[in-house]
């Protein structure tokens, strides 16, 4: 039985990225920056993020491909794209059509961080995980809030929804309806969970501008998704993003003005 709630449809489109262009082109540099580096990213992840088109590029079919690879020397590379200082969002419906990769060790995510992160740090800036998926749990989507006093793998205020199908088999639309006092998570336009100001044990840092992140992590400390040997991962693995769209909210920044 599907217990999700069908919410009213989204209103006016205020921003979108449809990822058009020739195969091999980098994603729009006026919107996206590729963050670089390794070191585990706080929870033992294996990948080293690069700014190479080998790890993030347009596929020529109107999609962004974020690909995790294993180089000949055994290094795992991937991409983490952010709209920081280029595009920020406050409230509205934020959705993306994504085909997640399969296989234990894959960890794709579509999420947002508060634009004040450099001033107040994480998790005081707030984090809204629109979608996380781990290959060890192929039919489940995770939506989570992180804030002061509730952060990290074991500490976020989160929701898991079993879609009843392997999510890597096709594109699905992952989204949130974000209001000043509440965030509701959606799968294919239907809400499966909601958290409000009274549901979190600390402050509510979700009433200001956030920027968008897309990444494909590998391994890490998520229970059941840890991989000791990168050679066993079956890489390459690709996260495909058909589009991102924002309805009703406010968008700011150079990318929003074009």
URNORFEN-V32046 format. One record per backbone hydrogen bond with DSSP energy under -1.0 kcal/mol. CO is the residue of the C=O (numbers start at 0). NH is the residue of the N-H. Records with the same first field share a line. If there is no record, write none. Layout:
CO: NH, NH
This chain:
4: 190
11: 247
14: 245
16: 243
21: 24
24: 57
27: 30, 31
32: 81
36: 48
39: 42, 44
42: 220
47: 77
48: 36
51: 54, 55
54: 66
56: 64
57: 23
62: 58
63: 240
64: 56
65: 238
67: 236
68: 76
70: 73
74: 70
75: 47
76: 68
77: 49
78: 215
79: 34
80: 213
81: 32
82: 85, 86
85: 254
87: 251
88: 209
89: 249
91: 177
92: 246
93: 175
94: 244
95: 173
96: 241
97: 171
98: 239
102: 105
104: 218
105: 134
106: 216
107: 132
108: 214
109: 130
110: 212
111: 127
112: 210
113: 116
115: 118, 119
116: 120
120: 124
122: 125
125: 113
126: 145
127: 111, 129
128: 143
130: 109
131: 141
133: 136
136: 139
137: 166
138: 162
140: 160
141: 131
142: 158
143: 128
144: 156
145: 126
146: 149
149: 146
151: 155
156: 144
158: 142
160: 140
165: 168
166: 169
171: 97
172: 187
173: 95
174: 185
175: 93
176: 183
177: 91
180: 196
181: 178
182: 194
183: 176
184: 191, 192
185: 174
186: 189
189: 186
190: 4
192: 184
194: 182
195: 198
208: 114
209: 88
210: 112
211: 82
212: 110
213: 80
214: 108
216: 106
217: 45
221: 224
228: 231
229: 232
236: 67
238: 65
239: 98
240: 63
242: 96
243: 16
244: 94
245: 13, 14
246: 92
249: 89
251: 87
